[in-house]
Amino acid sequence: MLEKKTTEYEKSVLIGIINQEQDKTKVEEYLDELEFLTYTAGGEVLKRFVQRMDVPNPKTLLGSGKIEEVAAYVKENDIGSAIFDDELSPAQQRNIEKLLRCKIIDRTSLILDIFAQRAQTSYARTQVELAQYQYLLPRLTGLWTHLERQKGGIGMRGPGETEIETDRRIVRDRISLLKKKLTKIDRQMETQRGNRGALVRVALVGYTNVGKSTLMNVISKSEVFAENKLFATLDTTVRKVVLGNLPFLLSDTVGFIRKLPTQLVESFKSTLDEVREADLLLHVVDISHPQFEEHIASVNKILDEIESADKSTIMVFNKIDMYHPETIDEDDLVTQKTKIHFTLEEWRQTWYHKLGDRALFISALNKENLDDFRKRVYNEVRDIHVTRFPYNNFLYPEHLDEY
């Protein structure tokens, strides 16, 4: 009888910095997300290290005392990787690696690793490979330290620099080749988008792991891969959806995240063409997440970067079934009510006040309030369609329930 294989997670520690830009609460939030990223990549977090520093150490990011503390823990617990929430310079990465004697990973390389695991199609793999090479290029010297012989003297002259330059040239050539390959695929995809005709295009956007793919499955009655992990979906999926008898195209796009690596934004800009060319955006939000308003701001920032911030948008607050506000005891005269104590109804009123009927509250998993969602999307798509094809006005009633 075959033994069932169990998943082996790599032992890891997380490291964050408290400074003027991020206080202790903010750092803990970031480390919570970093731990979820680590779990998604196949790691197990054993301990977190946080240091308050107004000015990070240019050589090792952390102070010497904290580095020694981390090094001792790494040695005692056979830690495989130390993961930093902030991006490390190539020099910092090399210096820390010498001191800790384990893999040194920052948030950027961790996200790149997850993307590499998740990439299924040739297009996604090419995009990820390009991002990885762009990240690797300035860090190549660390791979060739055994060949560097710059001290001079007999027997100390060697091909170190030549090897490094050779490797850099290989990587640059590979980057150039991948860019050409992506340009060719982009043209093919542009042709595909053009062949879809003049149907109204709707795109699901939002932070990673907010339930976009689950919502896509419910609306389009398809089987798009969905999982409670970050970046479950990398490839853009497009489905034809019909509400009433009104057809439109619905696309599920890659999720966004705070501190999204620049290399990935650049590499995935072609994938985000589905967002740029959409007539309507459905901005899906996980309202059960304590920092969902920050997630909204992060998504809006990236939408602005890809020149899509001014598009017609409906805010879809998902996972209302998982929302549980913190409560205040009636006898507690000290604690003041804040947003963490808001009921779902109070959040509704808050966002209704801001957006009116452009805010919806649903549970895609439990199919709560989906009728309201369908009606709102139908009305929006109908308005766009009728504006584009005025002679089709009589084909589609003003309200979905008139069918």
Wavefront OBJ file of the C-alpha trace (Angstrom):
o trace
v 0.000 0.000 0.000
v 1.392 3.372 -1.049
v 1.998 5.926 1.692
v 0.204 9.227 1.319
v 2.666 12.031 0.661
v 2.496 14.987 3.018
v 3.420 18.509 1.996
v 6.758 19.614 3.397
v 6.987 23.315 4.166
v 10.284 25.155 4.267
v 11.072 26.664 7.663
v 11.134 30.460 7.410
v 11.419 33.624 9.480
v 9.918 37.019 8.608
v 11.689 40.336 9.097
v 10.134 43.815 9.098
v 11.207 47.384 9.853
v 9.333 50.033 11.874
v 10.177 53.517 10.610
v 8.621 56.913 9.948
v 6.605 55.559 7.025
v 5.193 52.473 8.760
v 4.388 52.145 12.467
v 4.184 48.923 14.490
v 0.528 48.262 13.563
v 1.235 48.753 9.863
v 4.287 46.477 9.974
v 2.255 43.717 11.657
v -0.369 44.035 8.899
v 2.322 43.746 6.231
v 3.885 40.743 7.991
v 0.467 39.043 8.202
v 0.227 39.372 4.431
v 3.858 38.283 4.024
v 3.096 35.165 6.070
v 0.192 34.337 3.752
v 2.531 34.866 0.777
v 5.076 32.549 2.413
v 2.422 29.878 2.969
v 1.288 30.230 -0.655
v 4.903 29.760 -1.817
v 5.319 26.631 0.315
v 6.890 27.991 3.490
v 6.124 27.732 7.202
v 6.791 30.805 9.344
v 8.326 29.948 12.726
v 9.103 33.440 13.997
v 8.886 37.147 13.187
v 11.623 39.709 13.828
v 10.823 43.436 13.899
v 13.226 46.314 14.525
v 12.537 50.023 14.923
v 14.963 52.008 12.749
v 14.573 55.581 11.521
v 17.388 55.018 9.026
v 17.901 51.410 7.813
v 21.459 50.091 7.802
v 22.699 50.503 4.202
v 24.770 47.302 4.469
v 22.394 44.882 6.205
v 19.104 46.806 6.603
v 18.974 45.684 10.271
v 21.285 46.754 13.076
v 24.198 44.482 14.057
v 22.531 43.318 17.300
v 19.304 42.284 15.567
v 21.242 40.524 12.789
v 23.092 38.493 15.435
v 19.768 37.608 17.103
v 18.301 36.437 13.788
v 21.488 34.507 12.927
v 21.384 32.639 16.241
v 17.723 31.665 15.735
v 18.383 30.594 12.124
v 21.236 28.328 13.228
v 19.387 26.808 16.203
v 16.194 26.034 14.252
v 17.617 24.983 10.878
v 15.817 27.826 9.080
v 15.812 27.548 5.292
v 14.932 31.127 4.362
v 14.801 34.599 5.919
v 12.118 36.694 4.224
v 12.241 40.489 4.369
v 9.092 42.559 3.885
v 11.069 45.420 2.325
v 12.952 45.190 -0.946
v 16.674 44.593 -0.484
v 19.421 46.042 -2.634
v 21.759 43.510 -4.289
v 24.557 44.480 -1.858
v 22.291 44.105 1.197
v 21.160 40.698 0.002
v 24.757 39.469 -0.369
v 25.857 40.891 2.996
v 22.923 39.414 4.916
v 23.384 36.037 3.220
v 26.998 35.877 4.474
v 25.868 36.606 8.045
v 22.747 34.419 8.255
v 23.968 31.557 6.022
v 20.511 30.800 4.628
v 18.427 31.899 1.646
v 17.642 35.625 1.758
v 14.386 36.577 0.088
v 12.564 39.899 -0.073
v 8.887 40.525 -0.820
v 9.593 41.071 -4.527
v 11.433 37.771 -5.051
v 8.791 35.933 -2.995
v 5.986 37.241 -5.208
v 8.027 36.377 -8.301
v 8.445 32.830 -6.958
v 4.687 32.471 -6.418
v 4.010 33.779 -9.915
v 6.492 31.242 -11.317
v 4.634 28.432 -9.498
v 1.222 29.661 -10.661
v 2.030 30.345 -14.316
v 0.233 27.703 -16.381
v 0.188 28.993 -19.958
v 3.129 29.853 -22.196
v 2.085 33.515 -22.077
v 2.071 33.696 -18.273
v 5.360 31.792 -18.026
v 6.987 34.200 -20.477
v 5.768 37.215 -18.501
v 7.042 35.774 -15.222
v 10.393 34.765 -16.743
v 10.884 38.301 -18.040
v 10.150 39.762 -14.599
v 12.552 37.281 -12.967
v 15.413 38.156 -15.325
v 14.821 41.883 -14.836
v 15.010 41.329 -11.076
v 18.073 39.077 -11.395
v 20.201 41.308 -13.651
v 21.546 43.736 -10.979
v 22.084 40.802 -8.581
v 24.298 38.675 -10.817
v 27.563 39.566 -9.061
v 26.476 37.541 -6.049
v 26.373 34.405 -8.203
v 29.995 34.754 -9.278
v 31.829 35.578 -6.036
v 33.832 32.369 -6.334
v 35.340 33.661 -9.578
v 36.180 37.207 -8.454
v 39.916 37.673 -7.964
v 40.451 41.393 -7.763
v 43.078 41.509 -4.988
v 46.049 41.244 -7.350
v 49.265 39.303 -6.838
v 50.502 35.946 -8.106
v 47.760 33.452 -8.660
v 45.064 36.017 -7.794
v 44.251 37.194 -11.304
v 41.287 35.423 -12.810
v 38.325 35.594 -15.156
v 35.873 36.791 -12.507
v 34.772 40.042 -14.078
v 34.766 38.473 -17.525
v 32.447 35.705 -16.305
v 30.115 38.249 -14.720
v 29.950 40.351 -17.883
v 29.368 37.224 -19.972
v 26.484 36.244 -17.740
v 25.045 39.754 -17.825
v 25.143 39.689 -21.612
v 23.343 36.325 -21.658
v 20.630 37.689 -19.353
v 20.255 40.901 -21.377
v 19.927 38.847 -24.568
v 17.317 36.664 -22.868
v 15.363 39.737 -21.721
v 15.423 41.123 -25.266
v 14.239 37.762 -26.662
v 11.397 37.514 -24.116
v 10.254 41.069 -24.869
v 10.097 40.242 -28.584
v 8.160 37.057 -27.803
v 5.679 38.992 -25.634
v 5.255 41.648 -28.344
v 4.370 38.899 -30.825
v 1.866 37.302 -28.400
v 0.429 40.754 -27.613
v -0.324 41.289 -31.311
v -2.061 37.901 -31.451
v -4.126 38.723 -28.357
v -4.972 42.155 -29.755
v -6.289 40.407 -32.860
v -8.327 38.051 -30.660
v -9.811 41.000 -28.762
v -10.649 42.658 -32.071
v -12.370 39.495 -33.301
v -14.739 39.547 -30.331
v -16.756 42.217 -32.084
v -18.386 45.180 -30.413
v -19.730 43.355 -27.367
v -19.592 45.316 -24.118
v -16.519 44.316 -22.087
v -16.632 43.991 -18.306
v -13.492 43.290 -16.240
v -13.220 41.979 -12.686
v -10.419 43.775 -10.858
v -9.324 43.813 -7.235
v -6.797 42.796 -4.637
v -5.557 39.222 -4.693
v -7.736 36.604 -2.955
v -10.918 38.714 -2.795
v -13.085 36.176 -4.644
v -12.933 37.398 -8.261
v -12.652 33.894 -9.723
v -15.463 32.603 -7.489
v -17.682 35.458 -8.674
v -16.651 34.728 -12.268
v -17.747 31.085 -11.861
v -21.119 32.089 -10.395
v -21.934 34.664 -13.077
v -20.638 32.807 -16.126
v -21.453 29.291 -14.858
v -17.911 28.241 -15.773
v -15.127 26.491 -13.858
v -12.330 29.031 -13.471
v -9.689 27.872 -10.966
v -10.359 29.394 -7.538
v -8.451 28.763 -4.315
v -7.970 30.437 -0.929
v -4.387 31.388 -1.742
v -2.791 34.530 -3.115
v -2.525 34.818 -6.908
v -4.579 31.695 -7.629
v -5.270 33.188 -11.068
v -2.534 34.592 -13.316
v -3.955 34.207 -16.796
v -6.793 36.438 -17.842
v -9.940 34.372 -18.457
v -12.661 35.737 -20.728
v -16.200 34.332 -20.822
v -19.311 35.324 -22.728
v -22.125 36.014 -20.261
v -25.821 36.562 -20.996
v -28.144 38.362 -18.569
v -31.728 38.251 -19.759
v -30.916 38.128 -23.455
v -28.156 40.762 -23.233
v -24.689 39.309 -24.039
v -21.385 40.784 -22.853
v -17.811 39.651 -22.234
v -16.563 39.169 -18.663
v -12.835 38.882 -17.908
v -11.123 37.755 -14.701
v -7.721 39.419 -14.271
v -4.626 38.899 -12.112
v -5.017 40.139 -8.544
v -3.166 43.195 -7.268
v -1.212 43.510 -4.027
v 0.519 46.167 -1.934
v 4.160 46.763 -2.850
v 3.601 44.970 -6.185
v 7.035 44.585 -7.814
v 7.693 47.065 -10.617
v 8.974 44.224 -12.794
v 5.616 42.457 -12.561
v 3.604 45.589 -13.338
v 5.746 46.061 -16.453
v 5.613 42.395 -17.509
v 1.883 42.035 -16.927
v 0.832 45.297 -18.569
v -0.194 43.318 -21.639
v -2.420 41.081 -19.506
v -3.907 44.226 -17.997
v -4.930 45.348 -21.501
v -8.202 43.569 -20.696
v -8.675 46.168 -17.956
v -7.605 49.065 -20.161
v -10.005 48.066 -22.928
v -12.956 47.275 -20.637
v -16.117 49.394 -20.780
v -16.988 48.641 -17.149
v -14.899 47.593 -14.153
v -16.238 45.511 -11.285
v -13.887 46.345 -8.408
v -14.241 43.339 -6.080
v -13.364 43.937 -2.411
v -13.026 41.457 0.470
v -14.985 43.375 3.110
v -14.119 40.755 5.735
v -10.454 41.785 5.576
v -9.518 44.311 8.306
v -7.539 46.460 5.839
v -9.954 46.334 2.913
v -9.920 50.140 2.502
v -6.138 50.019 2.058
v -6.625 47.283 -0.527
v -9.011 49.566 -2.405
v -6.385 52.330 -2.386
v -3.681 49.909 -3.643
v -5.875 48.733 -6.527
v -6.813 52.316 -7.433
v -3.114 53.233 -7.488
v -2.337 50.469 -9.993
v -5.415 51.340 -12.065
v -4.065 54.878 -12.209
v -0.671 53.556 -13.357
v -2.291 51.706 -16.272
v -4.511 54.720 -17.098
v -7.776 53.036 -16.100
v -8.711 54.941 -12.938
v -11.372 57.035 -14.672
v -13.328 54.076 -16.081
v -16.933 53.441 -15.102
v -16.674 51.286 -11.963
v -19.011 49.420 -9.610
v -17.639 48.560 -6.163
v -18.566 44.979 -5.263
v -18.044 44.249 -1.561
v -17.734 40.483 -1.401
v -17.575 37.942 1.488
v -20.288 39.589 3.589
v -20.898 36.128 5.068
v -17.431 36.274 6.660
v -17.657 39.816 8.033
v -17.644 39.991 11.840
v -17.224 43.406 13.504
v -15.546 43.763 16.870
v -18.009 44.541 19.643
v -17.844 46.903 22.609
v -19.159 45.783 25.980
v -21.981 47.990 27.277
v -20.032 48.482 30.533
v -16.886 49.573 28.673
v -16.737 53.354 29.068
v -13.170 53.691 27.763
v -13.138 52.103 24.307
v -14.279 54.462 21.567
v -16.125 53.199 18.527
v -13.994 53.025 15.371
v -14.327 51.424 11.929
v -13.442 47.995 13.297
v -16.724 48.136 15.240
v -18.868 49.075 12.203
v -21.743 46.729 11.482
v -22.292 45.618 7.912
v -25.241 48.006 7.714
v -23.040 50.907 8.833
v -20.527 50.050 6.116
v -23.382 49.931 3.617
v -24.525 53.403 4.612
v -20.947 54.690 4.494
v -20.359 53.486 0.940
v -23.898 54.219 -0.247
v -23.239 57.778 0.877
v -20.037 57.858 -1.201
v -21.149 55.915 -4.265
v -24.924 55.502 -4.202
v -26.078 52.591 -6.347
v -22.503 51.942 -7.468
v -21.823 49.971 -4.275
v -23.033 46.375 -3.924
v -22.712 43.968 -0.980
v -22.689 40.275 -1.838
v -21.355 36.824 -1.008
v -20.278 35.045 -4.200
v -19.627 31.821 -2.296
v -23.048 31.706 -0.595
v -24.799 33.487 -3.499
v -26.211 36.234 -1.269
v -27.653 39.355 -2.970
v -26.657 38.070 -6.423
v -30.022 39.085 -7.886
v -29.279 42.717 -6.998
v -25.801 42.281 -8.438
v -27.116 40.895 -11.747
v -29.712 43.674 -12.063
v -27.134 46.388 -11.441
v -24.655 44.913 -13.925
v -27.434 44.397 -16.482
v -28.535 48.041 -16.236
v -24.967 49.288 -16.605
v -24.170 47.021 -19.562
v -27.496 47.876 -21.199
v -26.783 51.620 -20.985
v -23.386 51.135 -22.634
v -24.823 48.806 -25.300
v -27.758 51.062 -26.177
v -25.450 54.079 -26.429
v -23.278 52.097 -28.849
v -26.217 50.594 -30.779
v -29.262 52.906 -30.410
v -31.286 50.816 -32.870
v -31.129 47.862 -30.430
v -32.927 49.805 -27.709
v -36.213 47.911 -28.107
v -34.478 44.522 -27.720
v -33.513 45.016 -24.096
v -35.985 46.158 -21.396
v -34.791 48.751 -18.925
v -35.038 46.272 -16.061
v -33.830 42.671 -15.913
v -36.955 41.436 -14.112
v -39.144 42.447 -17.072
v -38.184 39.238 -18.907
l 1 2 3 4 5 6 7 8 9 10 11 12 13 14 15 16 17 18 19 20 21 22 23 24 25 26 27 28 29 30 31 32 33 34 35 36 37 38 39 40 41 42 43 44 45 46 47 48 49 50 51 52 53 54 55 56 57 58 59 60 61 62 63 64 65 66 67 68 69 70 71 72 73 74 75 76 77 78 79 80 81 82 83 84 85 86 87 88 89 90 91 92 93 94 95 96 97 98 99 100 101 102 103 104 105 106 107 108 109 110 111 112 113 114 115 116 117 118 119 120 121 122 123 124 125 126 127 128 129 130 131 132 133 134 135 136 137 138 139 140 141 142 143 144 145 146 147 148 149 150 151 152 153 154 155 156 157 158 159 160 161 162 163 164 165 166 167 168 169 170 171 172 173 174 175 176 177 178 179 180 181 182 183 184 185 186 187 188 189 190 191 192 193 194 195 196 197 198 199 200 201 202 203 204 205 206 207 208 209 210 211 212 213 214 215 216 217 218 219 220 221 222 223 224 225 226 227 228 229 230 231 232 233 234 235 236 237 238 239 240 241 242 243 244 245 246 247 248 249 250 251 252 253 254 255 256 257 258 259 260 261 262 263 264 265 266 267 268 269 270 271 272 273 274 275 276 277 278 279 280 281 282 283 284 285 286 287 288 289 290 291 292 293 294 295 296 297 298 299 300 301 302 303 304 305 306 307 308 309 310 311 312 313 314 315 316 317 318 319 320 321 322 323 324 325 326 327 328 329 330 331 332 333 334 335 336 337 338 339 340 341 342 343 344 345 346 347 348 349 350 351 352 353 354 355 356 357 358 359 360 361 362 363 364 365 366 367 368 369 370 371 372 373 374 375 376 377 378 379 380 381 382 383 384 385 386 387 388 389 390 391 392 393 394 395 396 397 398 399 400 401 402 403
